[in-house]
Amino acid sequence: MPRVDWDLLQCAWAVLVETARARSTITYGTLAHRIMLPGDVRGMGPLLLHPLYVHFCAPNGFPDILSLVVRKDTGRPGIGFYGSNGGVEDVALWRAALRETHDFDWPLDPPGANAARKAGACSTVGGGHGW
């Protein structure tokens, strides 16, 4: 399994927090460009987005920061966002998550990132948020 790139996670976190504070969304392509993600953005879910949610948002009771990341063509998240909904697109679910994400007071740094890195808590990815 691929290893998590902690520097990339922290960079993505900073971009997403900035996006949330601006009460905006960001496309997958723009996020990939801003963090200089190598390769195809279609691999972003399991390599980047899933670890952000599973290791930083869910354990800390934070809103789903991934609601900010949307497709260029639809302005809504990809189908992977709806994994907990059986993969069925639910715009009302996404809009509620987006409102909660915009209203949340996000910390500048991902919570527990340094401790998790040292413990190897996120050394591989897989399962979880629907990707």
Secondary structure, 3 states (H helix, E strand, C coil): CCCCCHHHHHHHHHHHHHHHHCCCCEEHHHHHHHCCCCCCHHHHHHHHHHHHHHHHHHHHCCCCHHHHEECCCCCCCCHHHHHHHCCCCCHHHHHHHHHHHHHCCCCCCCCCHHHHHHHCCCCCCCCCCCC
